[in-house]
Amino acid sequence: MNYNYRYRLRPSDALEQQLAWTVDTCRQVYNHFLHRLNRTDDTSAYSEQKLLPSLKKWWNDLKDVHSKVLQKVVQRLYDNLSTLRGRKENGYHVGTLKWKAPSEYRSFTYSQSGFKLKNTSGRTRLWLSKLGEIPLTFHRSLPDDAEIKTVTVKQEPTGKWYAILGVETPGDPPAKPETPEKCVGIDVGILKYAHDTDGTAVESFDLSDERERLERAQHDLSRKEHGSANWEKQRRVVAERHAELKNKRRDFLHKLSNYYAREYDFVAVEDLEVKGLIELPGNSRNRAGAAWGTFLRMLEYKCEREGTYFVAVNPRGTTKECASCDVSTEKPLWVREHSCPACGFEADRDANAAWNILSRGITKRLGAGRSESTPVETALPVDTSVSAKRVVETGSPTLKREPSGER
């Protein structure tokens, strides 16, 4: 499997200047080949990469950049072009590729060769060809059997440098259990970020203080003369506030997704169209700040890593539908309790939705593992005794459990 590990670099002033020079040179190479792309027909990444040796004969600065780094710059241009074409084919209105300004190009990548992790005097350092050894904060060890395939060096808007190591492990992920025993359905929201079928309710992470500091910093930036030294200093402050907000949110999401991936054998969630939800009128900032899409992506790859079933289901009607009898009942957003007029079942609104999500997840997984000659009961092995409707019918108190608070 492939993973990315991110480490903070601690370059000296001289090394930092070299890194910045390398990034800017790669940016100029990108713009050069973009110029050729706009004026030359029938080009490809491979044909353009073959021009790099001849380009070095008159562009002497390129001799101080590793050859694989330059090849990845050309590949990056054609990857961007492929992405643009794909969006156009999907019906999006797209423009053309633009030249990269210095603030828009912040990274370069080594692949296959030109890099190595070294242990110098008991400290881990990253050696990069043409640049030398760079100290880094090696806060997390790599797996023993991991092989480093790529190294991406990136400067964040805060001015800090990071190395992203792309590693590959030879072993396959753990096999998924034949009969999942611990199954969970998760309903995500704003007031309660996640409510699952075990009765656990996780409150949304409070980032109001961080947002307030960011707004103050942005207000101060707006009062500076654009491009001045004070403006640049305040821009760094704004970038620091953005990074603080982002890091705290991602830390929360990583811990929550890791908990569900490790504690359960089967996880069912809503297949949300996050972009469409954000574009709805009203409360858009809270929807965007909830980062549901990021949480679901984290949960999916961690379930794969841990050998846990991950199923995304259609979210339509999960709140309205009764988990006991399937009767749909309209309820405004401010009504936080589900009370079915048909069967009299009562539960927390989010708990009811979580059970519907789990029930749909089990049904979808059974259908996915079913062949034409296989009955539903024996398709994909899932312990259907945890079905939402069966739990409700047997009078299990799980749905009526009080939320357990933030975890």
Helices and strands as residue ranges (DSSP letters): E 2-9, H 13-39, H 45-49, H 52-58, G 60-64, H 67-89, G 102-104, E 107-111, E 115-120, E 123-128, E 132-137, E 147-155, E 161-168, E 183-188, E 192-196, E 201-203, H 208-222, H 229-263, E 266-270, H 274-278, H 284-290, H 292-306, E 309-313, E 337-339, E 346-348, H 349-368, G 376-378, G 384-386, H 388-393, G 397-400
